Amino acid sequence: MKVGFAGLGRMGARMAANLAGAGHELILWNRSPAKARDLAAATGSVSVASPRALADAADIVVTMLADDASSEAVHFGPEGLFAGSRATRFVEMGTMSPAHIAALVAAAPEGTLVIDAPVSGATQAAEDAHLLIMAGCDAAALADLQPLFDAMGKATICLGRPGAGAVMKLSVNMLIHGLNQTFAEAMTLAEAAGIPTGAAFGAIEASAACAPMLKYRKPLYLDEAAHDVTFTVALAQKDMRVTADLAEELGVALPQSQATLDILNDAAGAGYGARDMAAILNYMRGRQP
């Protein structure tokens, strides 16, 4: 089985490398061709010049893209994935809106299947193949894809229908971004009272409130500038904006999440957009009188 992979950013490159490492025959495409060529050379894979060429060569195509707009650009048009002649499974693993997944399902070529399978976990989890995969499909469709998911993740949750993966990912990220904000406030409160940063983090880390996300982001919280960006404030802002739109569509009140989105909007406007989401701690420090 030949597997195509489109979208070789921070997460996608690591996920694709794990597929190659598990022995899957891999074909790569990226908007920046050099990334695809370099990863192909490093993994013994091949790269192609367009999404259409990817879908002409692969049986299954996995995409790991940033947002609805980038996914739309890759799937549609005369050089898009849906113009290809071979692939019968299209697996979108980025964080997308449920409406976009529905649009992909509606537009997919006859005889093909679109599955939303977003992931939870940062770059280290992607590198270690410890991602949680939330699959918007039934058990029969999942069976074909499980070997791929096993090469990229530690667990797969089958959610039964297209779009459910997208909703679940937004729900998980809503909680993560809310936790990130509340943690930043807790730290600034402790610091304002004279408690050293390391001691404050140590107390939170030892408490019942500590989530895995706080532990693996600890280096960034303690010294953001010394570490690579893993997930930007701009992506968190996008997640929360899409979540707010979905909540409005469903008639669900999310007051705390709206407050988180407002702060992300402010932080992005203040120049934090390209920084890691851990930078919200520094942003909140800067808001103190």
N, C-alpha and C positions, 0 to 999 in steps of 0.2 A: 504494500500500500504506500503510495506516494503522498507526502504531506506538504502542503504549501503553508508558508507563514509570512504574514504581512504585518509590519509594524514592529520595528526593532529598536524601540526606545529603552529606557532603563529597565522596564519589566520584560518587554518582549524579547530582547536579545538573550536574557538569561533563560527564559522559558524555551525559546527555540534551541538554545544550546543543550538543554536537558533532553529535548526530543531527539536531537542528533546523538547525544550520549547514550540514549536508550536503544539506539539501533534503527531508528526510523529514517527512511530515505527522505531527505528534507530539501525543499526548494524555497528560496527566500526572495522576498521583495521588500524594499523600503523606499520611501519618498526620497531619501538621500541615498543614491545608489552605492556610494562608497561603504556605507555601513553594511549593506547586504553582501557586497563583494568580500569585505574583510571577514565577516562572520562565516561566510561560505568557505573561505580559505582555511579558517581556524577549525572548522568542524567537519571538513570533508564533504560539504554540501555544494549546491549550485545556486546561482542567483539568476534572476530574469529581469527583463527591462520594464515590465508593466504588470498591473494586477491581472489583466486579461491573460497574459502569458502564464501567470501563476496558475490560474484556473484552467488553462489549456493543458497544463503539465501534471497537475496534482489530482488525487482522488478526493481528498479532504483539504479544505483551506481554513486555517486558523488566523484570525485577525486580533491584534492587540493594539487598539487605537485609542486616541485621547478623548474623543467626544463624538457626538452625533454628526457634526459637519465633516470631520475627517473620515468617519466610517461611510458616510454618504458618498464622498468623493472617491473612495476606493471601490465601492460596490457598483456604482452606477456609471453610465456613459459608455461610449464605444470601446474604451480601453479598461473598463471596470471589470471586477470579478464576475459579475453576472453576464458579461459578454463572452465568457470562456466556454469551452466545449466539453470539458472532461469532468470537472469537480461536481460531486453530487451532495456534498455536505459543506456548509459554511458555518463556522463556529466563531461567534463574536465574543471575545473574552474581555474587552474593555468595559468601562462603566458607561452605559448608554441609558437613554430614557426608554421607558416601555413603549412609547409612541414610535420611536425610531425602530425598535425591534419589530413592532407590528408592520411598519412600512417595508422593512426588509423581507419579512415573511410574505407579504402581499406581492412583492415585486420579484421574488425569486423565480428563476426559470422552472418550467414544468419538470417535475420529476426530481427536484432538488429539495433539500431541507435546510432551514436556517435554525440554529440553536444559539440562544444566549447563554453563555457560561462564564460570567464575570468571576473574578478571583478576589479573595481577601488575603492580605499579606503584603509586606513591603519588599524592597529589592533583595534583602537577605533571604527572605522566605522563597522568593522566586529563584535565587541562585541555589538554594538548598533543596528545591523541589518540595517545599513544605506549605504550598498554597492551599487554601480552602477554595474549592470550586463549587459554585452554585449554578446548577444546570437547569435551564428552562426547557425541559423535554421529558418524555415518558421513559420508562425503564427500557423499552425496546430500542429506542434511539440512543440511549445512553450506552447500551451494551457495545455498540460499534465504536464508540469514542473512548470507552474506559481505559484502554491501553495508553492512549495519548494523555488522558487526564492523570493517570497513575505516574507517568513520566514527569509531570509538572507539579503535582500536588500531593498532599498527604491524605486528603479526604475529599470526596465528592458528595454533595447533597442533591438528590434528584427532586426537582420541584414540580414536575408533572406537565407543564405547558409552556409554550413560548411566551416570553415576557416576564415570567415569574422570577427568573434569575436576575433580571434587571431590577425588579422591585426589591428583591431581597438584598441585593448589593447596595442599593440606595439606603435601605433601612440600616444595614450594618455600618455604612459610612457615616450616616447621620449620627449614630451613637458614638463613633470614633471621633468625629469632629467636635461633637459636644463635649466629650471627655477631654479632648485636647484643650478646649477653651476653659473648661472648669479647672483643669490642672493648672493652667497658666494663672488663673485668678487665685487659686490656693497658694501657689508659690509666691506670688507678689504680696499676698497678705502676710505670709510667714516672714518674708524678707523685710517687709515694712516694719515688722515688730522686732527686727534685729536678729532673727534666726538665720544662720549662715545657709547659703544655697545648698551645699552638700548635705547638711544635716536635715534640712527641710525635705529634700528629695529622698533621703534615706528613710525618714519617717513615713512618707507616703508609700515608698516602695515596700516597706514592711507591713503596711496596713491592709485591711480588707478592701480598700478602694483601688488597689493597684491592679491594673489590667496588663496583659502581655504587651500591648502597644506602648505603654509607658516604659516598660523594661527595655524593649529593643530600641526605643528612641532616646534612652537615657544619655548616650554620648552627645546627641544633638542638643538636647535640652541643656546640658551642662556646658557645652562649648560648640555652639552651632557652626562658627566660622571654620573650625578645624576638621569638619566632616563633609562628605559629599551630600548633595541634595538627594533625597529619596522620593519625596512627594511634595509638590509645591503648594503654596498658599492658593495660587490660581486654580489648581485642580480641586482643592477643597472647596473653593468658592463655586466652581462649576458644579460639583456634586450637590452642594446645598441648594443652589439655584434650581437644578433639575428636580430635587426632592420637594422644594417648595411648590413648584409647578404641578407636580403629581398630587401633592396634598390638596391643592386648590381644586384640581380636577375631581378628586374623590370626596371632597367636602370634609377633610380631616384637619383638625386644628393642631398646629405644631408650634406653640408659642416659644418654647425654649430654642428650638431649631431656627426659628426666625431670628431670634436674638443672635445666635451663632452666625447666621448668614450676614446680618447687619455688620457684625464685627469683622468678618472676612472681607466684606465689601470695603470697609474703612481701611483695613490693613493693606489690601491690594491698591487702593487709591493712594496710600502713603508710601508706595514703593516696595512692598513686601511680596508682590505677586510671584516672583521667580525664586523666592527663598523657600526653604523647607517649611512645612507646616509647623514644625517645632519653633519657628521664629515667632509664633504668636506669643510665646512667653516674653521675648524681648519687646515685641510690640506693646504688650500690656505693661511692662516695666516703664516704657516711654510715656504711657498715659497717666502715670501717677503724678500727682501735684508736687 
